[in-house]
Structure formats: structure tokens, C-alpha cells
Amino acid sequence: MLLRSLSAWLTGWALLAAVPLAAAAADTGRAAQAMTTAARALLEATPAAQRPELLLPFTLEARGDWNYTPRSRPGVAFKAMDSAQRQAAQQLLASALSESGLVKVQAIIALEIALREIETFGLSRDPQNYAIALFGTPDAGSPWGWRIEGHHLSLHFTLADGQVVATLPQFLGANPAQVPRDIPGNGARKGQRALGEDEDRAFALLAALTPVQRQQAIFSARPFGDIVTRNAALLDPLAPVGLAFGAMDAAQQALLLRIVESLASVAESSLAQQRLEGVRAGGLESLRFGWAGATERGQPHYWRIQGARFLIEWDNSGGNHIHSVWRDFEGDWGRDVLGEHYRRARASSHRH
């Protein structure tokens, strides 16, 4: 048992500590090239009359207008695409996600069909109402970005200088979190959970805490009805609540790092490594794990992991309806990297 715990801790530490920043940044060039190729294919496949809907300005105002509830969305929805556009959009998504991340996204979208059957107003649920938007022109010569967004899904990617410089915000949700019965027509089975592994890991960490540690970790008797940060365009760190990383033993630290790694690994491997490097650079000693609400499965609960640079929130306030988000306080939409990029460009122009 001790050997397994030590092995798990070393594995978690390796994931967060062993990837040099330069190596991670260099590796994202392949992902950036694949994204650019797929985005250009999508642009070329889009009729001229529809391109203004697809191509949006590369501004923080446009990119920061995001949401995870059902609504009409900027961009071109799958239901408005022809087969060539859909193929290019699927390639774009595949270039950005890991195999497991792609499965999660597909499962989230498929839940719209489940909601059609379960809800009395389910006819409004539409698995084709997920839109791709390009911000700026997809090429290696200037910064640009893209987003896929729909109900319970909002993924953002920003590129500059032939690299992927940001993969956040990342929102994933699931309703129902656990399918209550077999759903004819879409393959959803009773008990299926689109985000089950991540929720199980959080409960495993909570269960591994001592009574004293639990008292430190649980900072509220009730959850908050949703993720605290909602769909804010900018945010500051939340109050430092919960159990500190340094107050955990090696096995508990490994469980915490596994949650972080799993949620990062929604993205393609080099992009996940880049994100984990950001976690490490902020200092593992800054991490805190906080819990609110019930400690029993199926009951309303909420948890968060916060570090010096990032925040992960997970809300299941209804007991069977998950909202989760990963935010970067300075780097959402690449604000920090692009700020430095523009400062260098202005300095160069002044010298010439």
C-alpha cells in the first residue's frame, strides 16, 4: 500500500514538475500548426455570405463574451454547416483535444438528446447548437484564436507566433451528471456519467482526509447554486479557503494532483503539459482544496482547487447537474503572453 502511494505521488509530481517551460512551449507548435490548418480549411469551406458570422474580431471584448447556458451564440453552429464545414470543424476540435477529452466533449453534447427525453420542455435541447467562432485570421503571422461553445461546453484557444499560448477558460458541464434511465436513439445508458471520473477523484480525496483535515477542507455547509465565478470575463483569486497542499501527506497530494492533471488532459498532450507547467510555476505550495455542501454522493456539493495563478471550480448544487471551470487569473485568452507580445512589437517599431 505504501509503495503504491509513493508511486502515485511520484507520478503526480512528475506530471507537474518534469516538463521545462521551453520544451512545453516548443511542443505546442505542432498543435498550433494542426489548428491553423483545420481552421483555414473551415474558413475556405464556409460560403462568403456566412464568413462574417464565423470570423470575429480578435479582441478581449469579443473573446470574453462567453456563456455555458442555452442561447444563440456568435459563430457558426454545426446545424448551419454543410458536410465540408463539419469535417473541418471536427478536425479543428481533434487538433486541440486529447482522445479522452474528445470523448468527454462528445458525451456532453450527446446529453442534449437525453434532456430532450427527460425534461418536459426538452424539445428546445439541440445537440447541433454548438458553434465554432474564429477570432482574427488563422495564420502564423498574427495572433488569432477560436472557440467551440454550446450548452455546458465552452473551450477557448489562443495562438501567436506559431504557438498555442492559451487553452483557457475551459468549461465542461453535464446534465444529467448521471443518466437516470436508458435513452432510446442516442445510446445513452442508465448510469452513464460524462464527467464521472473527475467527480470520483474529488470524492476519493475527500475520503482520504483525516477528520481534522476535513474540518479545514470543508469551508461551507452549503454549495452556492453554481460556480462562484459564473461567466466573468476577468476575475481575481477567490478567498484562500480549504486545506493547504502542504498540510496533506504524499498520498493525498497525489490525489489532488491527479484531479488537476485529469482536467488539464482534456487538451491535447502538449497543451496539457503547458497548462501543468503553469500550475507548477505558480508553486505547488500555493494549492488549496476546498469543499462546500454535502459529503455524500448524489447530494448538492461544490469543490474548488485554487493556486497562485489558477482556479478550478466544480459545482453539483442540484446533486445531478455539474458545472466545472478552469480559469487563469492572468492568462485567460492569452492576456499575459499577448500583452508581452504587443509590448515587444511596440518597442521594436520605436527602435526602427
Summary of the structure (lengths in Angstrom):
residues: 352
radius of gyration: 20.4
end to end distance: 64.3
largest distance: 67.3
contacts: 1156
relative contact order: 0.15
helix: 46%
strand: 19%
